[in-house]
């Protein structure tokens, strides 16, 4: 994919602001609304779980969003439109939550619509943002760019959660709707300002009309079939699915594990979650800095970081599976911190790899290709969250032991991360770098 120029650090920062905007809306729907439904409204915990799973499930449409941006020749309208849809979904979800207090059936029906819009908005904006980032960033800056944008998304989580928490007290459902509307509006305005004029001149996106052998006339399903026939797209999609399946249940079971098995208070378990996220940020920064220092071996470095991060995650989750049997003497905080570092290394290196691989192939279909990988991730999160928490309940019911339940689930996650490490090793084994082998395949 040719480009007239590449993004500088300020341009990368501007795209990171879009990730911040995206994260600010998502955190309200996946955490704040979750808590209000379960605690303030005393609704079953299954309800927000199903709604969040639905928002992931609708992201199976990511390849279609990518196809639309390919054929439209611009990513910006899809990103802005996605944020607008995401914001609308967030507002509807907040209104639905308030409505549940007086009319549960009607509120739940509206919440379904809201969360479907949230999933569609995340899918459209997130997919096309990554493709724009990949097309506009020089290869030697991809690892750093991936780290910057994801750290800024996490910052969006943190800042929004802090501000919303302060303004929500004393709590009222009306205030929840107002704050959600303000956050969604600010996110859209921030996105418009960040993207203004940014895409012009940084290289044209993949153009199906430019493909040889008449591929420009192909339908979405024919274009998707072309992409799925690419060996590297399929293999990397399998890696994304397996690794994200291993990763997806951690946030949902780590704090309950610390409370049920180690007896940590809610405050202490929340601090443990903060320790893990600190480790994730350090892992991301490590890969970013390393990528800048080894520019001539960046493809190989990304491969090592992916394999090393998955392997480290597998070993540390395996350690957590036996931690409860050791008891209070186990260094729980240190283990969770190290797990966060391994997770951060694997995650940002995987994103950097996506950016490197997305334009590879016999036909340039960057949007569809990124959409396929994004759909694999979304399916993994939808399935993994339900299976992980469900497995804890099932094993706990069968054995009568929380310790056994969490141990089994952590061990299963460790096995999945080990499988992901093996898949990643195969991806990078030709010449030591996946990008090298794929370039050879593309001819």
C-alpha positions, 0 to 999 in steps of 0.5 A, a space after each residue: 500500500 503506497 503512501 505519499 507520507 507517513 504519520 509523525 508522532 503527533 498524527 499517531 497521538 491524534 489517532 490515539 485520541 480516537 481510541 480514548 474517545 472509544 474507550 470512554 463510551 465503552 467503559 460506561 456500558 461494560 462497567 457502570 451500567 453493569 453495576 447499576 443493573 446488578 446492584 441498584 436495580 437488583 437484576 440478575 447478573 446474567 442480564 449484563 453478561 448477556 448484553 455484553 456478549 451480544 455487543 461482542 457477537 455483533 462484531 462478527 460484522 467487522 469484515 463487512 465494515 472493513 469491506 465498506 471502507 475498502 470500496 469507499 476508499 476512505 476510512 475516516 467516514 467509517 470511524 466517525 460514523 462508528 463513534 456516532 453509532 457507538 455513542 447513540 448505543 451508549 445513550 440508549 443503553 443508559 436510558 434503557 437501564 433507567 427504564 428498567 426501574 419502572 418497566 423491566 421488559 421494555 427497558 431490557 428490549 431497549 437495552 438489547 438495541 443499545 448494546 447491538 448499536 454499541 457492538 456495531 459502532 465499536 466494530 466499524 470504528 475500531 476496524 477502520 482505525 487500525 487499518 488507517 493506523 497501519 497504512 499511515 505509520 512507518 514500519 519502524 514505528 508500528 510497535 510504538 504506535 500500537 502501544 501509544 493508541 492502546 495506552 490512550 484507550 486505557 487512559 480513556 477507561 481510567 479518566 472516564 471512570 474517575 470523572 463519572 464516578 465523581 459526578 454520579 454521587 449522589 446517584 440517580 438514574 436521571 443523572 446517569 442518562 445525562 452523564 452518558 449523553 455528555 460523554 457520548 457527545 464529547 467523544 464524537 466531538 473529540 473524534 471529529 477534531 482528531 481526524 480532521 484532515 488527517 487521512 488526506 495524503 497519507 496513502 490511499 486505502 486498499 482499492 478493490 477497483 485497482 485489483 487485477 482480474 476484475 476483482 473490483 466487481 466482486 461482492 462482499 462474500 466473494 471478496 471475503 472468500 478471497 481473503 480467507 483463502 490466504 494462508 497467513 490470514 487464516 493462521 493469524 486469525 486462528 492465533 488471535 482467536 485462541 490467544 484472546 480466548 485464553 485472555 478473555 476470562 481473566 478480568 472476570 475471574 481474577 478479583 473473585 478468585 482473590 476474594 474467594 480463595 485468598 480472602 482479600 477484601 473488595 478494596 484489596 482485590 481492586 488494588 490487585 486488578 490495578 497491579 495487573 493493569 500496571 504490569 500490562 502498561 509496562 509490558 506495552 511500553 517495553 515492546 514499544 521501546 524495544 521496537 524503536 531500538 531494533 529497527 532492523 530486526 523489528 519483524 523478528 522482535 515482534 515475533 519474539 514478543 508475541 511468543 514470549 508474551 504467550 509463553 509467559 502468560 501460560 506459565 504464570 496462569 499455571 502458577 496461579 492454578 496452584 497458588 491457592 493450594 500453597 496458601 497465604 505464603 504465595 506471592 500473589 501480587 508479584 504473580 499478578 504483576 508479572 502476568 500483566 507484563 506478559 499480557 502487555 507484551 503479547 497484546 501490543 506485539 500482536 497488534 503491531 503484527 496485525 498492522 504489519 500483516 494487514 496489507 500483505 496478500 495477493 490482493 489488497 483487502 486491508 479492511 476485510 483482513 483486519 475485520 476478519 481478525 477483529 471478528 475472531 477477537 470479538 467471538 473469543 471474548 464473547 465465548 470466553 467470558 461466558 465459558 470462563 465464568 460458567 466453568 467456575 460455577 460448574 466446577 464449584 457446584 460439582 466439587 463444592 470447592 472454590 479453590 478447585 474451580 478457579 484452579 481448573 479455569 486458570 489451568 485451562 487458560 494456561 493450556 490455551 496460551 501454550 497453544 497460542 504460543 505454538 501457533 505463533 511460533 509456526 507463524 514466525 518460524 520461516 526466516 524468523 519473521 512472519 512478515 518476511 514469509 508473508 512477503 515471499 508468499 505475496 510475491 
